[in-house]
Amino acid sequence: MRFAQEMIPHHRQAITMANTAPRHDASPDVRALAEKIEKEQTSEVSTMSDWLTSWGEKVPPEQSGMGPGSPSGIPGMMTAQQMDELRGTRGTSFGKKFLTMMIEPGHPVLTCGSLRKVTYFVTRLPRCDGPGCHSLV
């Protein structure tokens, strides 16, 4: 029960992060990963909400763990400041920040396949810092 109650806000935050990609000039690869994260996390939120409802337990409110004073004490949740920093970036900077935040220690919202893809991108970021870089992000 506690797992589902803590993971729902986690997943919702990942969905919020993923939904910012198209509006922040993310690369096609980052947008595709963000779409996958959004789709998978939305499905998992629905499943965990159904579990809690069937057990007679409360489903966390829509914005739990994401307002002022975030994180909610759940390990791996991004702070309001981190979310603002992400929203303040565009293009390659957005991609780097998004991918880095997704693999922060304690941020368990990725499936193994998504984690492999994020890790693939992140391990290639240092070589993409120069002018004229044809970056993955």
C-alpha positions, 0 to 999 in steps of 0.5 A: 500500500505504502509503495503505491501511495509513494510511487503515484506522486513520483510517477506524476512528477515524471509525467510532468517532466516528460510533458515539458519536452515538446515545449522546450525544444528537446531533440527528437530522441529526448521527445521520444523518450519523454513520450514513452515515459509519459505513456508508461507512467500514466498507465502505472499511475492508473494501475496503482490508483486502482489497487489503492481504491480496491483496497479501500485506501486513499489515492494521493491527490493529483498534485501531492508532492509537487507544490510548495515545500516539495519534495514530500519526503519521498526519496527521489522527488525533485524539489520545486527549485529543480523543476523550475530550473528544468522549465527554465532550459531549452534545447540541448540544455533542457535535454541534459537537465531532463536526462540527468534528473531522470537518473538521479539516485533514488528516482525510480520512475524509469523502466529498465528499457527507458533507463538504458536509453537515458544512460546511453544519452547521458554517457555521450553528453560530455562529447556534445558540449562544443559549438556546432555539436550534433548532440543527441539532446 
